[in-house]
Amino acid sequence: MTMTPQQAGWFQGTFTRLVDNVDRAVMGKRDVVSLVTAAMLAEGHVLLEDAPGTGKTSLAKSMAATVQGTSTRIQFTPDLLPSDVTGVTIYDQQNHTFSFHKGPVFTSILLADEINRASPKTQSALLEVMEEGRVTIDGEAHEVGRPFLVLATQNPIETAGTYRLPEAQLDRFLIKATIGYPSMEVTERILAGSAERNPSGRLQALITTDAIADMADLGQTVHVDGAVLRYVAELADATRQDQDTRLGVSVRGALAMIRLAKVWAAAQGRHYVIPDDVKVLSQPTWAHRLVMDPEAEFAGVTQASVIQRVLGDVPAPQNRAERTTTD
């Protein structure tokens, strides 16, 4: 089944209301809020690389309040254990049985604060749940439910005592984004409301978690023309062939682009994906997946510049999706 124009209109209206609601608490960052909301509806996860105090926690709480979900925060530290994230099985001496005590990962929106400060072993505790939406403890699988969004943060400035995220884990983040500091005008508005310590507390839930899951399913019915699929494949291959990269966009990365582009198109009120959707999403979806050649990196070449060069080299197809939306 392919999304209809009427369904696309409803999707756009609902998406806009969700973003508007979060934007009331996270002021001046509508572009980032839109990206994170799209990532949630694409059932992906977000890596926020930003300085402290830019509103990452407020974003997570506001998202959870908007979708009638729960929000949990884990402060990652070097002594954090995998069981502190996923949960642990405890023996009940009175009943002579083992019972599973859920960890903070069982939530709608998980804020993994400074994820790169935990050991690689603890970081890997998130791999299964980010990929499959479940945790396996002692051979038994426990579903975390839908929606499930990991908002992981890391500080790009202070790197002492941190563990760099491996490429396999970076590849599991649908997008990487930066909130950044607000403009002077927005800063004044924030300071004017400084008496309110928890802006997300005044937000009203607009939609249930079940409805969000239904929206996620609906978003994946957006039509993608074969020419657009080939365009994504050619772009991914071009990043692998680029002289300045050691590793380009993986197949998982190409699939992530298609999933996110479908939701992004529906959020614009379209029931089909166009090449411009891919162009807009290429930096947040792909840049963090590239592994640069050390010499090129030393010379100042960045992941962003490689993506930009690839977009210029690979010709985009014509927008044929308007004519073929019911293949």
Sequence and secondary structure as in RCSB ss.txt:
>XXXX:A:sequence
MTMTPQQAGWFQGTFTRLVDNVDRAVMGKRDVVSLVTAAMLAEGHVLLEDAPGTGKTSLAKSMAATVQGTSTRIQ
FTPDLLPSDVTGVTIYDQQNHTFSFHKGPVFTSILLADEINRASPKTQSALLEVMEEGRVTIDGEAHEVGRPFLV
LATQNPIETAGTYRLPEAQLDRFLIKATIGYPSMEVTERILAGSAERNPSGRLQALITTDAIADMADLGQTVHVD
GAVLRYVAELADATRQDQDTRLGVSVRGALAMIRLAKVWAAAQGRHYVIPDDVKVLSQPTWAHRLVMDPEAEFAG
VTQASVIQRVLGDVPAPQNRAERTTTD
>XXXX:A:secstr
    HHHHHHHHHHHHHHHHHHHTTSTT HHHHHHHHHHHHTT  EEEE  TTSSHHHHHHHHHHHTT  EEEEE
  TT  HHHHHEEEEEETTTTEEEEEE TTSSSEEEEETGGGS HHHHGGGHHHHHHSEEEETTEEEE  SS EE
EEEE SS  TT     HHHHTT SEEE      HHHHHHHHHTTT S GGGG    S HHHHHHHHHHHTTSB  
HHHHHHHHHHHHHHHH TTEEE   HHHHHHHHHHHHHHHHHTT SB  HHHHHHHHHHHHGGG EE HHHHHTT
  HHHHHHHHHHHS      TTT    
